[in-house]
Structures are given as C-alpha cells and as structure tokens.
Amino acid sequence: MSQNNGSGPMAGTGVDGSNEVVVPQKRRTFTAEYKRRIVQEAERMTEEERGALLRREGLYSSHLSEWRRALREKGLVEKKRGPAANPDRERMRQLERRNARLEAKLKQAELIIAAQKKLAEVLGTILPTEEEVLGHARDR
C-alpha cells in the first residue's frame, strides 16, 4: 500500500484520490428584511413546518430565537458597517494640527533661546534672569 506524500502522480489529490477542490465556506450574513420575513413565516407555521423551513433555508433554531429577540428589542435594524461615527472627529483633527504647529514653534523657540545662551556665554554677556525679565514687564 502506497502513501500520498505530496509527490508523484497522486500529488494534489485528496486521500481518496479525487481531484475535488474543497472551498472553505464563508460566514453568511442576513439582511434585516430576510430575518424579519423568516421570523414572520415561522410564527405562522406549526413545529413540523418550522423544521422544514429551517432545513430549506439552512438555518438553526438559534437563528430564529436570536432574530425574534432582536425584533422585540430593537426592531431588527440593519447594522452599519465601519467605525462608529464620531461627531467630534473634525474638531479633534483641527486641535491635533494646532497642537503640532504649537509644538513646532515651541521647539524652535527653545532652540533660539539655547543659541542665545551659548552666544552670551561666548561673549561674556550676562543675561537677565527670568524673574528680572518678568519684573521689568510688570513695571511698564
């Protein structure tokens, strides 16, 4: 008895030698209208008929339970895809841009002050302290 080890004439075939390609199933999504219609149909049916409906549609009884509950609580509205809308998003972007501009200006001012201090040291000039500068500003 030979084994299929991925090489030779049987390469790419299934265990039984068939060339069938198995595509993984994608998760199904159901519209609110479909859910509403199925729940309404199921409500009018007997238990046996309901079982036939579920088999025909490829559904589970848990689908019906969840959809009934959702219909009672929220009215089965369509879910919007994507991130939740944030009404303050544009304002946040403006503030972030402003913050970046102010940080750049602050960095530039700090570099200028550092250069002025080095120049004053080289020239031997005594710069006024912060308190002296603020005191002069109050005197005016």
Backbone as CSV, one residue per row, in Angstrom:
resi,resn,N_x,N_y,N_z,CA_x,CA_y,CA_z,C_x,C_y,C_z
1,MET,0.843,-1.185,0.000,0.000,0.000,0.000,0.887,1.247,0.000
2,SER,0.660,2.175,-0.924,1.499,3.370,-1.005,0.779,4.541,-0.340
3,GLN,1.567,5.484,0.136,1.010,6.673,0.768,1.162,7.861,-0.155
4,ASN,0.238,8.803,-0.052,0.320,10.041,-0.817,1.127,11.032,0.004
5,ASN,2.405,11.228,-0.340,3.258,12.119,0.435,3.467,13.474,-0.228
6,GLY,2.628,13.809,-1.222,2.715,15.124,-1.839,3.599,15.154,-3.069
7,SER,4.112,13.996,-3.503,4.906,13.958,-4.723,4.440,12.800,-5.575
8,GLY,4.790,12.797,-6.826,4.415,11.708,-7.707,3.098,11.956,-8.397
9,PRO,2.530,10.924,-9.023,1.323,11.100,-9.834,0.085,11.437,-9.019
10,MET,0.086,11.176,-7.723,-1.086,11.443,-6.889,-1.004,12.804,-6.191
11,ALA,0.019,13.611,-6.507,0.193,14.909,-5.840,-1.016,15.795,-6.102
12,GLY,-1.464,16.487,-5.083,-2.576,17.428,-5.208,-3.937,16.779,-5.146
13,THR,-3.980,15.479,-4.897,-5.272,14.820,-4.822,-5.637,14.577,-3.378
14,GLY,-6.905,14.312,-3.136,-7.367,14.029,-1.790,-6.966,12.633,-1.368
15,VAL,-7.311,12.270,-0.153,-6.966,10.959,0.382,-7.556,9.851,-0.484
16,ASP,-8.768,10.080,-0.998,-9.415,9.046,-1.802,-8.987,9.094,-3.270
17,GLY,-8.045,9.959,-3.626,-7.551,10.049,-4.984,-8.344,10.990,-5.866
18,SER,-9.382,11.638,-5.334,-10.177,12.551,-6.152,-9.462,13.888,-6.295
19,ASN,-9.808,14.599,-7.333,-9.218,15.918,-7.572,-10.144,17.036,-7.120
20,GLU,-11.070,16.742,-6.243,-12.044,17.727,-5.786,-11.362,18.802,-4.952
21,VAL,-11.650,20.049,-5.281,-11.126,21.174,-4.520,-12.202,21.605,-3.541
22,VAL,-11.870,21.607,-2.275,-12.831,21.977,-1.248,-12.607,23.445,-0.900
23,VAL,-13.637,24.253,-1.132,-13.567,25.680,-0.831,-14.157,25.902,0.553
24,PRO,-13.395,26.530,1.458,-13.948,26.777,2.786,-15.139,27.722,2.695
25,GLN,-16.185,27.397,3.456,-17.384,28.227,3.403,-17.181,29.531,4.144
26,LYS,-17.741,30.587,3.563,-17.703,31.898,4.175,-18.905,32.039,5.099
27,ARG,-18.755,32.784,6.142,-19.856,33.006,7.066,-20.946,33.802,6.364
28,ARG,-22.185,33.341,6.488,-23.282,34.023,5.813,-23.746,35.227,6.618
29,THR,-24.229,36.213,5.911,-24.841,37.369,6.558,-26.270,37.481,6.042
30,PHE,-27.144,37.944,6.889,-28.556,38.024,6.546,-29.022,39.467,6.696
31,THR,-29.803,39.931,5.754,-30.343,41.288,5.848,-31.460,41.318,6.886
32,ALA,-31.763,42.503,7.357,-32.836,42.659,8.335,-34.171,42.244,7.718
33,GLU,-34.356,42.548,6.438,-35.601,42.191,5.774,-35.761,40.674,5.700
34,TYR,-34.680,39.960,5.385,-34.713,38.495,5.324,-35.057,37.924,6.698
35,LYS,-34.390,38.423,7.734,-34.646,37.936,9.093,-36.104,38.161,9.479
36,ARG,-36.607,39.356,9.169,-37.987,39.701,9.511,-38.953,38.759,8.792
37,ARG,-38.702,38.498,7.505,-39.569,37.632,6.716,-39.577,36.205,7.261
38,ILE,-38.395,35.681,7.596,-38.297,34.309,8.111,-39.004,34.201,9.461
39,VAL,-38.820,35.163,10.346,-39.473,35.135,11.653,-40.989,35.172,11.481
40,GLN,-41.493,36.025,10.578,-42.936,36.102,10.356,-43.483,34.798,9.785
41,GLU,-42.736,34.201,8.834,-43.162,32.909,8.280,-43.210,31.852,9.374
42,ALA,-42.162,31.799,10.196,-42.061,30.778,11.239,-43.173,30.931,12.267
43,GLU,-43.605,32.137,12.547,-44.665,32.375,13.528,-45.991,31.786,13.060
44,ARG,-46.214,31.737,11.750,-47.485,31.236,11.210,-47.482,29.723,11.015
45,MET,-46.357,29.056,11.289,-46.228,27.630,10.983,-46.349,26.765,12.228
46,THR,-46.632,25.491,11.975,-46.582,24.505,13.058,-45.123,24.136,13.286
47,GLU,-44.863,23.362,14.324,-43.486,22.992,14.653,-42.836,22.187,13.528
48,GLU,-43.595,21.271,12.922,-43.059,20.447,11.826,-42.743,21.315,10.612
49,GLU,-43.657,22.224,10.295,-43.441,23.117,9.150,-42.238,24.032,9.398
50,ARG,-42.092,24.460,10.655,-40.963,25.320,11.027,-39.635,24.577,10.818
51,GLY,-39.619,23.300,11.188,-38.420,22.487,10.982,-38.069,22.387,9.503
52,ALA,-39.103,22.222,8.659,-38.888,22.148,7.213,-38.347,23.481,6.687
53,LEU,-38.895,24.585,7.208,-38.415,25.917,6.810,-36.934,26.083,7.151
54,LEU,-36.570,25.696,8.356,-35.174,25.827,8.781,-34.252,24.979,7.908
55,ARG,-34.661,23.753,7.604,-33.840,22.892,6.742,-33.726,23.480,5.338
56,ARG,-34.852,23.957,4.813,-34.857,24.525,3.459,-33.932,25.735,3.365
57,GLU,-33.943,26.587,4.398,-33.139,27.809,4.390,-31.729,27.584,4.918
58,GLY,-31.466,26.405,5.489,-30.134,26.126,6.025,-29.866,26.913,7.299
59,LEU,-30.906,27.045,8.131,-30.803,27.825,9.363,-30.889,26.911,10.580
60,TYR,-30.533,27.466,11.730,-30.656,26.759,13.000,-31.784,27.415,13.799
61,SER,-32.320,26.659,14.748,-33.397,27.220,15.580,-32.875,28.400,16.392
62,SER,-31.571,28.401,16.685,-30.990,29.526,17.432,-31.072,30.818,16.626
63,HIS,-31.007,30.699,15.284,-31.177,31.901,14.455,-32.541,32.525,14.735
64,LEU,-33.572,31.679,14.710,-34.922,32.199,14.960,-35.030,32.835,16.339
65,SER,-34.462,32.173,17.342,-34.536,32.713,18.710,-33.880,34.080,18.785
66,GLU,-32.666,34.197,18.226,-31.944,35.475,18.271,-32.691,36.544,17.493
67,TRP,-33.220,36.183,16.324,-33.901,37.161,15.497,-35.210,37.608,16.122
68,ARG,-35.931,36.699,16.802,-37.163,37.090,17.500,-36.842,38.100,18.592
69,ARG,-35.798,37.789,19.392,-35.401,38.683,20.484,-34.997,40.051,19.937
70,ALA,-34.205,40.052,18.873,-33.765,41.314,18.275,-34.949,42.100,17.732
71,LEU,-35.910,41.404,17.155,-37.102,42.055,16.619,-37.909,42.711,17.735
72,ARG,-38.038,41.997,18.872,-38.759,42.562,20.015,-38.028,43.778,20.584
73,GLU,-36.707,43.667,20.747,-35.943,44.708,21.435,-35.634,45.915,20.559
74,LYS,-35.163,45.665,19.352,-34.663,46.775,18.533,-35.391,46.951,17.221
75,GLY,-36.249,46.044,16.872,-36.951,46.159,15.604,-36.125,45.667,14.425
76,LEU,-35.062,44.920,14.653,-34.210,44.351,13.600,-33.792,45.401,12.578
77,VAL,-32.959,46.308,12.964,-32.445,47.318,12.037,-31.118,46.837,11.462
78,GLU,-30.809,47.289,10.253,-29.546,46.922,9.611,-28.391,47.516,10.402
79,LYS,-27.338,46.720,10.562,-26.150,47.221,11.220,-25.304,47.958,10.197
80,LYS,-24.853,49.141,10.557,-23.976,49.882,9.669,-22.558,49.389,9.868
81,ARG,-21.874,49.144,8.769,-20.509,48.639,8.837,-19.538,49.803,8.954
82,GLY,-18.370,49.504,9.508,-17.331,50.513,9.629,-17.288,51.082,11.028
83,PRO,-16.367,52.013,11.252,-16.232,52.590,12.586,-17.436,53.463,12.931
84,ALA,-17.719,53.546,14.200,-18.832,54.377,14.656,-18.543,55.841,14.338
85,ALA,-19.570,56.541,13.941,-19.412,57.953,13.593,-19.111,58.756,14.852
86,ASN,-18.107,59.602,14.762,-17.735,60.450,15.883,-17.960,61.898,15.457
87,PRO,-18.963,62.574,16.027,-19.256,63.943,15.599,-18.124,64.919,15.903
88,ASP,-17.255,64.585,16.844,-16.165,65.482,17.211,-14.882,65.194,16.448
89,ARG,-14.931,64.292,15.470,-13.717,63.878,14.753,-13.027,65.057,14.069
90,GLU,-13.795,65.908,13.372,-13.184,67.042,12.663,-12.567,68.028,13.648
91,ARG,-13.252,68.285,14.746,-12.718,69.196,15.772,-11.418,68.627,16.353
92,MET,-11.390,67.308,16.578,-10.171,66.678,17.090,-9.026,66.829,16.096
93,ARG,-9.304,66.658,14.816,-8.256,66.822,13.802,-7.706,68.249,13.801
94,GLN,-8.611,69.230,13.912,-8.171,70.633,13.955,-7.271,70.867,15.162
95,LEU,-7.690,70.366,16.322,-6.896,70.558,17.531,-5.548,69.850,17.447
96,GLU,-5.531,68.674,16.835,-4.265,67.948,16.676,-3.312,68.714,15.768
97,ARG,-3.840,69.290,14.676,-2.993,70.101,13.778,-2.471,71.334,14.494
98,ARG,-3.349,71.987,15.258,-2.938,73.184,16.004,-1.869,72.826,17.035
99,ASN,-2.078,71.716,17.730,-1.120,71.257,18.730,0.241,70.993,18.080
100,ALA,0.255,70.345,16.911,1.511,70.053,16.210,2.216,71.347,15.820
101,ARG,1.442,72.340,15.337,2.036,73.643,14.967,2.654,74.321,16.181
102,LEU,1.920,74.320,17.295,2.423,74.986,18.500,3.652,74.272,19.060
103,GLU,3.674,72.943,18.980,4.852,72.204,19.439,6.065,72.529,18.583
104,ALA,5.860,72.677,17.274,6.963,73.037,16.386,7.488,74.426,16.726
105,LYS,6.577,75.380,16.994,7.003,76.733,17.371,7.759,76.720,18.695
106,LEU,7.280,75.941,19.641,7.935,75.844,20.943,9.345,75.282,20.785
107,LYS,9.478,74.259,19.979,10.798,73.658,19.761,11.744,74.684,19.130
108,GLN,11.229,75.441,18.180,12.038,76.472,17.526,12.451,77.543,18.537
109,ALA,11.522,77.967,19.384,11.833,78.983,20.397,12.874,78.454,21.381
110,GLU,12.764,77.184,21.775,13.746,76.605,22.694,15.124,76.558,22.064
111,LEU,15.201,76.250,20.765,16.487,76.245,20.070,17.092,77.647,20.008
112,ILE,16.256,78.640,19.746,16.735,80.036,19.689,17.255,80.474,21.049
113,ILE,16.526,80.145,22.111,16.952,80.520,23.470,18.267,79.834,23.812
114,ALA,18.401,78.557,23.468,19.649,77.836,23.741,20.808,78.476,22.995
115,ALA,20.586,78.879,21.737,21.643,79.530,20.950,22.017,80.880,21.559
116,GLN,21.014,81.635,22.026,21.288,82.933,22.646,22.106,82.770,23.921
117,LYS,21.810,81.734,24.709,22.570,81.492,25.942,24.017,81.169,25.615
118,LYS,24.240,80.321,24.587,25.613,79.978,24.205,26.353,81.204,23.704
119,LEU,25.679,82.016,22.909,26.307,83.236,22.399,26.661,84.175,23.540
120,ALA,25.765,84.303,24.514,26.032,85.173,25.662,27.219,84.652,26.458
121,GLU,27.348,83.336,26.610,28.482,82.746,27.319,29.785,83.039,26.583
122,VAL,29.751,82.893,25.265,30.951,83.121,24.458,31.371,84.592,24.549
123,LEU,30.413,85.501,24.488,30.715,86.929,24.523,30.925,87.437,25.947
124,GLY,30.577,86.631,26.914,30.746,87.045,28.303,29.667,87.991,28.776
125,THR,28.580,88.027,28.081,27.470,88.893,28.450,26.636,88.194,29.508
126,ILE,26.187,88.964,30.469,25.325,88.411,31.499,23.883,88.688,31.089
127,LEU,23.159,87.612,30.918,21.756,87.740,30.533,20.907,87.897,31.785
128,PRO,19.812,88.681,31.684,18.923,88.829,32.837,18.227,87.498,33.129
129,THR,17.923,87.265,34.392,17.205,86.057,34.772,15.738,86.205,34.379
130,GLU,15.022,85.133,34.449,13.613,85.139,34.076,12.819,86.073,34.983
131,GLU,13.181,86.077,36.274,12.462,86.940,37.219,12.700,88.418,36.891
132,GLU,13.935,88.757,36.504,14.238,90.145,36.149,13.466,90.565,34.911
133,VAL,13.373,89.658,33.936,12.634,89.980,32.718,11.163,90.184,33.041
134,LEU,10.604,89.290,33.869,9.192,89.422,34.228,8.949,90.667,35.077
135,GLY,9.908,91.019,35.923,9.782,92.213,36.764,9.750,93.473,35.924
136,HIS,10.603,93.548,34.898,10.611,94.694,34.004,9.314,94.802,33.231
137,ALA,8.742,93.688,32.875,7.497,93.693,32.133,6.361,94.239,33.000
138,ARG,6.406,93.952,34.317,5.350,94.450,35.213,5.502,95.946,35.468
139,ASP,6.743,96.420,35.424,6.993,97.831,35.721,6.473,98.741,34.615
140,ARG,6.321,98.250,33.472,5.911,99.098,32.338,4.514,99.533,32.414
